[in-house]
Amino acid sequence: MKARCTIQHLADGRWLVRHDGSQPGAVEITDVNRDHALKKMRDELQYRIELCPCSGVSGDTVELQVEEFKR
């Protein structure tokens, strides 16, 4: 499953990653480390598609398609 996300470096130094797709729903993750924030997002989306039988996704792994959000 390919999941489109945006990532933004916040003024307080944290990174905000957002996914607004209909599957598996809206998700926001923040972390002080960019790579950790992306890993948390991938893990959360993976968890949600495995948990929800309505997603229609079985055994699929999440691949993030990341777009930098410019202020």
Buried (B, 14 or more C-beta within 10 A) or exposed (E): BEBEBBBBBEEEEBBBBBBEBEBBEEBEBBBEEBEBBBBBBBEBBBEBBBEEEEBEBEEEEBEBEBEEEEE
